[in-house]
């Protein structure tokens, strides 16, 4: 059974930092491209960051470039999202995703609230 479990969310002040974690199990981790999405209340889910199977390539939404960094550690089946200088508009539930061909999995999400 594939599981993606996000953690690390919480309250962060504007301009602060927060690190999100995604623990993957039940899949051949190195075969999956991983991604981070977010969904704010009343808005559609949007892609934040994507990272290739080996972790050698990453891509980001324009709005987070230069502030957010995604990484993965194959040996531990972990994916990370380092969030620097978030702003209140980035308050959302953040989801971890895994994709390989027709296989597409999602975690339950972790709430991030950016507020002073």
C-alpha positions in Angstrom: 0.0 0.0 0.0 1.4 3.3 -1.1 1.6 6.0 1.6 2.7 9.6 1.4 2.8 11.3 4.8 3.4 15.0 4.9 4.5 16.8 8.1 6.2 20.0 9.2 3.3 22.3 8.6 2.2 24.9 11.1 2.2 28.6 11.8 5.0 30.7 10.3 5.5 34.4 10.3 5.9 36.3 7.0 9.5 36.3 6.1 10.3 33.3 8.3 11.2 29.7 7.3 9.5 26.4 7.4 10.5 23.0 6.2 8.0 20.4 5.0 8.6 16.7 5.0 7.1 13.9 2.9 7.7 10.3 3.9 7.0 7.8 1.1 6.4 4.1 1.6 5.0 1.1 -0.3 6.6 2.2 -3.7 9.9 2.0 -5.5 10.7 5.5 -4.5 13.5 6.1 -7.1 11.0 5.3 -9.9 8.7 8.2 -9.0 9.0 11.9 -9.8 7.9 13.8 -6.7 6.1 17.1 -6.4 4.6 19.5 -4.0 1.2 21.1 -4.6 -0.8 23.5 -2.5 -4.4 24.4 -2.2 -5.8 27.5 -0.5 -9.4 27.8 0.5 -11.6 28.5 -2.5 -8.8 28.1 -4.9 -7.6 25.3 -7.2 -4.7 23.1 -6.4 -1.5 24.5 -7.8 2.0 23.1 -8.5 4.7 24.5 -6.2 7.7 22.3 -7.0 8.7 19.2 -8.8 11.7 17.0 -8.5 13.0 14.3 -10.8 13.4 10.7 -9.9 17.1 11.0 -9.1 16.7 14.5 -7.6 19.0 16.0 -10.1 16.4 18.3 -11.7 13.9 20.6 -10.0 11.3 23.0 -11.3 9.3 25.6 -9.4 6.3 27.8 -9.8 7.3 31.3 -10.7 5.9 32.7 -7.5 8.2 30.6 -5.3 11.4 30.7 -7.4 14.4 31.8 -5.3 12.5 31.2 -2.0 11.4 27.6 -2.0 13.7 24.6 -2.5 12.7 21.0 -2.9 15.0 18.0 -2.4 14.8 14.3 -1.9 16.9 11.6 -0.3 16.5 8.3 -2.2 18.0 6.2 0.7 15.4 7.3 3.2 12.4 7.8 0.9 12.0 11.4 1.9 11.1 14.5 0.1 11.6 18.0 1.5 10.3 21.5 0.8 12.2 24.3 2.3 10.1 27.4 2.4 11.9 30.7 2.9 10.2 34.1 3.2 6.7 32.9 2.8 3.9 35.4 2.6 0.3 35.3 3.9 -1.1 34.5 0.4 0.8 31.2 0.6 -1.4 29.9 3.4 -2.7 26.6 2.2 -2.7 22.9 2.6 0.5 21.5 1.1 0.4 18.1 -0.6 3.1 15.7 -1.6 2.6 13.8 -4.8 4.3 10.8 -6.5 4.0 10.0 -10.2 5.3 7.3 -12.5 3.5 6.7 -15.7 -0.2 6.0 -15.0 0.5 5.7 -11.2 -0.3 8.9 -9.3 -0.4 9.1 -5.5 -1.2 11.9 -3.0 -0.7 12.4 0.7 -3.3 13.9 3.0 -1.6 17.3 3.2 -0.2 19.5 5.9 -1.6 22.9 6.8 0.7 25.9 6.5 -0.5 29.2 7.9 1.6 32.3 7.2 0.6 35.0 9.6 2.0 37.4 12.1 
